[in-house]
Amino acid sequence: MKPEEADTQVHALRSYLEDLNNSIAVARTLLGRGHAVDLTGFDDLVGLLCAKALDLPPDQGRLVRSDLIILAAAVDALSAALGSGLPRA
């Protein structure tokens, strides 16, 4: 892969990560306001993200590592927010 192509792929992956982070932020806001959130298909979007990340050359993949860590934390926070809304036994 040419360096220019890898740079373009990194930029596209970061844009995709931003979209996922925005979706998570919207979901958390809705949950915080007491609304139901439908996450159908979100796992497919994360799967696509993983595939795109794995397609990058290792040096380029390392450039998005911190972005992936941020997304993982956002997913964990969303999961906690979803779990906090479950009825307690």
N, C-alpha and C positions, 0 to 999 in steps of 0.2 A: 504494500500500500504506500502510495506517495505521501509525503508529509502534509501536503495541502489537503489531501483527502481525509487524513486522520484528524487534522485540525477542524475540518468541516463536520466530521462525525462527532468530535468532542463538543463543538458548539451546538449541534443538533441534540445531543444527549443532555447537555445542560439545560437547554430550552424545554425538553421533555420533563426533566426533573423539576423544573420550575412549575410547569403545568400540574404535575402530580402534587407538589407541595401546596399550590394554590387550591387544588381540589380538597386536600386534607384540611386546610385552613377553613374553607367554606363548610365542610362537614362538621368540624369542631364548633364553629359559630352556631350552626343550626342546632347541634346537640345542646349547646349551652343555653339556647333559647327554648329548649323543650321540644324541638321538632324531631320527627323520625328521619333517619338517613338511610338511603338505599345505596349500598356499596357493591351491588351486583356488577361484576365485570372488573372490579378494581384489581383483583388478583391477576387477571389477564394483562392489565396495564403494567403491573409490576413485573410480570414474567417477560413482557416485551422489553422493558427497561433492562432487565438482567441480560437478555439476549444481546441487546445493543451494546451493553457494557463489555460483554465477553468478546464481541466482534472487534473491539479496539485493540491495537497493539499494546503490549504491557506498559510501555512508557506513557502512552496516551491515557490508558486506563487509570494509571496512578494519579493523573491530573483531576479526575472526578471522584477520587476516593472520599475526600472531605464532603463533597456534595451528597454522596451516597450515605454517609454517616448521618448527615443532617436529615435526610429523608427517613432513614431508619428510626431516628429519634421521634420524628413527627408521626410516623406510623405507630410507634409504641404509645405516644401520648394520645392518639386517636383511639387506640385499643383500650387504654385505661379509661378514657371518657365514655366509651361504649359500655365498658364493664361496670362503670359506676352507676349507670342508669338501670341496671338489672334489678329486679325485685329481690330482696333478701329473704331467705327462708327463716 
